[in-house]
Amino acid sequence: MKAAVFHKPGDIRVDTVPDPEILDPRDVILRVTATAICGSDLHILSGAVPQKDPLVMGHEFMGIVEETGSAITNLKKGDRVVVPFPIACGECFFCKHEASPACENSNYKNYGPNGDVASQKGGALFGYTDLYGGYSGGQAQYVRVPYADISPRIVPEHLTDEQALFLTDIFPTGWSAIDWAQLKGGEVVAIFGCGPVGLMAQKAAWINGASRVIAIDPLDYRLEKAKAVNNVEILNPHKVDVVEAIRAMTGGRGADVCVDAVGFEPERNFMDKVKATFNFEKGSMKVLDMCFEAVRRMGTVSIVGVYGSPYDNFPLFRIFDKGITIKQGQAPVINYIDKLIGLVNDGKVVLDDIITHTLPLEDAAHGYKIFDEKEDDCVKVVLKP
């Protein structure tokens, strides 16, 4: 089959690789009908999240069941399903306590309680390095889905692939950021980053009762996309002091909730890079710093952008003095997916309006390039095998 394969930093190619096979009675083989490039994939592309050996990429995918293991009774050949990106066994302590990204069984190679930089990680993820299980991802014509009696969900027939695809990751992740903040209604929510996850968090904020949603991004084309599809107020840090602007918009207090949908690879200047090198840090936590400043006292900061290393000068003093609540991590997609499918099915949220590029799988390298380098006003790339 054809698949988008990571070879080394900066080098993702579409190769011919062996077809996947049933390895466990709880497996299914999926014929992929739609997949997408995620901002998290770019961390592998850049080398910031290390991967030594070739790996089939992709954790956002859906498709048609082609083959089922002997233990699978919930799915049959021909079912069209969407697949959450964390791989969860459904039986361990964490899976039974609605914490599926911490599954104890799926990442049998590198699981552990400590959460170190290069070892003892959480549960496995599709197509996301050996540290997270080494599973082949779904940017391919076919993919093996383990524990398929737990995670995949059948897609309503009348929904297109594009309408349902983002239930795999970015919509549940954006939803998590807002759900963790426990909105009561009427809150001001500031969302840092207008990439795909930030756009989904904006949608989730409105659905959960926010009175104002403020979107922050250094790229005007992404701000315009946010404004067009989500009717948000926009701030560009190149044009205004974002923290002071948010305070001015909220009576001097700051936002009730700030969401970091950027992570450790934001736009950086030369001095940011020098500091990171000097402190042996990967990337920067400058966006998170802005969240801690821009949130009001006793407010909440949700972190759904990826962070992969320790950081010097972590502002614990500010977090303590302001009484900030922090919640972060991989989204527990299984906890939300049934509700979110219902929202899409009932027309209460539109997800496919963020797609800017639809390409054949053979053009995956080009898709990565324009997404990574922010060319051609690229916001979200969908690949069709």
Secondary structure, DSSP 8 states (H G I E B T S, - for coil): -EEEEEEETTEEEEEE-------STT-EEEEEEEEEE-HHHHHHHHTSS---S-EE--SEEEEEEEEE-TT--S--TT-EEEE-SB---SSSHHHHTT-GGG-SSS-TTTB-SS--SSSSB-S-BTTS-GGGT----SSBSEEEESSTTTS-EE--TTS-HHHHGGGTTHHHHHHHHHHTTT--SS-EEEEE--SHHHHHHHHHHHHTT-SEEEEE-S-HHHHHHHHHHH--EEE-TTTS-HHHHHHHHTTTS-EEEEEE-S-S-----HHHHHHHHHTT-SS--HHHHHHHHHEEEEEEEEE-S---S--TT--HHHHHHHT-EEEESS--HHHHHHHHHHHHHTTS---GGG--EEEEGGGHHHHHHHHHTT-TT---EEEE-
